[in-house]
Amino acid sequence: MGANELLRVLARKTAHAPEPSGTGRYHYVHTVGAYRRTNRFLSRTGESTVTSVVEHLERKQWIAPDGSGRLLVTQGEEVMVPPSGDYAAGQLSDLFITATDEASLAVQLGRLTSKTTTAAVMKAFRQVWHLQVVTPPLQRLLLLHLAKCVDLTVEDESREFAGRSGVVVSHAGHLLAFSPDTGELIGAEGSGPSRTEWLRSGYRETTAEELRSTP
């Protein structure tokens, strides 16, 4: 089965995806990830030194449609790092996708990227899942949109993210992993290296509420 057909199959399986848990205006998204950070130092003699380290981060966010909310990013032993903090309206991204059909989805994704390359579509796909709660109907539209990319590849082996095994599509060193049962995005990897695992998401009334179990 090719990548395009696989994505269309996953789109149909969103009918079995669970509805997001909770109520409230805040979109709660909990992820963990690993990213490479590179620093360049210039000595007094003009000698340049480059160091590189892979950082492991945990991110919890509560974002309202008006761009207000709270970010909690921790590294290592519960050490809070930027951009942790509380944010007023307009200070966080409010580019929530609310499309109910493929045409309006394409228009709204155009606010995230003006490019139509496969790499750009994959990046926008990840951004949506990073930013907001993705309902099963929206999930279906996103998968069908991604299925229009002609140069995706299905990886031969499944990959594990957040304790779950996922089917994988890739392009130019970037990959997306999906639950084979519900079509949910469970992980992503890119060059760098970078890796993100989606743990849970749902709606919350306040920025102090978390989800303790997977919806």
JONORPE-V696227 format. One record per residue. N is the residue number from 0. RES is the residue in three letters. PHI is phi in radians with two decimals (999 if undefined). Layout:
{{N	RES	PHI} {N	RES	PHI}}
//
This chain:
{{0	MET	999} {1	GLY	-1.33} {2	ALA	-1.09} {3	ASN	-1.15} {4	GLU	-1.18} {5	LEU	-1.02} {6	LEU	-1.14} {7	ARG	-1.20} {8	VAL	-1.11} {9	LEU	-1.10} {10	ALA	-1.06} {11	ARG	-1.19} {12	LYS	-1.31} {13	THR	-1.11} {14	ALA	-1.08} {15	HIS	-1.78} {16	ALA	-1.28} {17	PRO	-1.24} {18	GLU	-1.22} {19	PRO	-1.02} {20	SER	-1.48} {21	GLY	1.44} {22	THR	-2.40} {23	GLY	2.21} {24	ARG	-1.48} {25	TYR	-1.58} {26	HIS	-1.56} {27	TYR	-1.71} {28	VAL	-2.31} {29	HIS	-2.12} {30	THR	-2.34} {31	VAL	-2.23} {32	GLY	-2.80} {33	ALA	-2.32} {34	TYR	-2.46} {35	ARG	-1.55} {36	ARG	-1.96} {37	THR	-1.99} {38	ASN	-2.09} {39	ARG	-2.05} {40	PHE	-2.00} {41	LEU	-2.04} {42	SER	-1.35} {43	ARG	-1.12} {44	THR	-1.51} {45	GLY	1.58} {46	GLU	-1.39} {47	SER	-1.74} {48	THR	-2.20} {49	VAL	-2.01} {50	THR	-2.09} {51	SER	-2.42} {52	VAL	-2.48} {53	VAL	-1.60} {54	GLU	-1.78} {55	HIS	-1.87} {56	LEU	-2.18} {57	GLU	-2.05} {58	ARG	-2.23} {59	LYS	-2.13} {60	GLN	-2.46} {61	TRP	-2.20} {62	ILE	-2.22} {63	ALA	-1.63} {64	PRO	-1.05} {65	ASP	-1.55} {66	GLY	1.46} {67	SER	-1.69} {68	GLY	2.66} {69	ARG	-2.53} {70	LEU	-2.08} {71	LEU	-2.26} {72	VAL	-2.02} {73	THR	-2.12} {74	GLN	-2.29} {75	GLY	1.16} {76	GLU	-1.43} {77	GLU	1.00} {78	VAL	-1.60} {79	MET	-1.26} {80	VAL	-2.28} {81	PRO	-1.00} {82	PRO	-1.69} {83	SER	-0.96} {84	GLY	2.61} {85	ASP	-1.72} {86	TYR	-2.27} {87	ALA	-1.41} {88	ALA	-0.96} {89	GLY	1.53} {90	GLN	-1.55} {91	LEU	-1.97} {92	SER	-1.08} {93	ASP	-2.04} {94	LEU	-1.47} {95	PHE	-1.26} {96	ILE	-1.59} {97	THR	-2.14} {98	ALA	-1.07} {99	THR	-2.10} {100	ASP	-2.61} {101	GLU	-1.14} {102	ALA	-1.15} {103	SER	-1.21} {104	LEU	-1.10} {105	ALA	-1.04} {106	VAL	-1.14} {107	GLN	-1.22} {108	LEU	-1.15} {109	GLY	-1.11} {110	ARG	-1.33} {111	LEU	-1.56} {112	THR	-2.71} {113	SER	-1.59} {114	LYS	-1.55} {115	THR	-2.06} {116	THR	-1.21} {117	THR	-1.05} {118	ALA	-1.05} {119	ALA	-1.20} {120	VAL	-1.15} {121	MET	-1.11} {122	LYS	-1.10} {123	ALA	-1.10} {124	PHE	-1.01} {125	ARG	-1.11} {126	GLN	-1.05} {127	VAL	-1.06} {128	TRP	-1.18} {129	HIS	-1.20} {130	LEU	-1.47} {131	GLN	-2.49} {132	VAL	-1.30} {133	VAL	-1.85} {134	THR	-1.31} {135	PRO	-0.96} {136	PRO	-1.09} {137	LEU	-1.20} {138	GLN	-0.98} {139	ARG	-1.07} {140	LEU	-1.10} {141	LEU	-1.12} {142	LEU	-1.14} {143	LEU	-1.15} {144	HIS	-1.16} {145	LEU	-1.12} {146	ALA	-1.14} {147	LYS	-1.36} {148	CYS	-1.28} {149	VAL	-1.56} {150	ASP	-2.00} {151	LEU	-1.59} {152	THR	-2.18} {153	VAL	-1.54} {154	GLU	-1.27} {155	ASP	-1.17} {156	GLU	-1.92} {157	SER	-1.28} {158	ARG	-2.23} {159	GLU	-1.77} {160	PHE	-2.35} {161	ALA	0.90} {162	GLY	1.34} {163	ARG	-2.14} {164	SER	-1.56} {165	GLY	-2.23} {166	VAL	-1.42} {167	VAL	-2.19} {168	VAL	-2.04} {169	SER	-2.46} {170	HIS	-2.82} {171	ALA	0.88} {172	GLY	1.48} {173	HIS	-1.95} {174	LEU	-2.45} {175	LEU	-2.21} {176	ALA	-2.03} {177	PHE	-2.19} {178	SER	-1.13} {179	PRO	-1.24} {180	ASP	-1.62} {181	THR	-2.16} {182	GLY	1.38} {183	GLU	-1.19} {184	LEU	-1.31} {185	ILE	-2.00} {186	GLY	-2.93} {187	ALA	-2.61} {188	GLU	-2.37} {189	GLY	-2.46} {190	SER	-1.28} {191	GLY	2.37} {192	PRO	-1.46} {193	SER	-2.47} {194	ARG	-2.61} {195	THR	-2.27} {196	GLU	-2.15} {197	TRP	-1.56} {198	LEU	-1.63} {199	ARG	-2.89} {200	SER	-2.73} {201	GLY	3.00} {202	TYR	-1.64} {203	ARG	-2.32} {204	GLU	-1.37} {205	THR	-2.33} {206	THR	-1.49} {207	ALA	-1.76} {208	GLU	-1.59} {209	GLU	-2.07} {210	LEU	-1.82} {211	ARG	-1.54} {212	SER	-2.45} {213	THR	-1.16} {214	PRO	-1.01}}
//
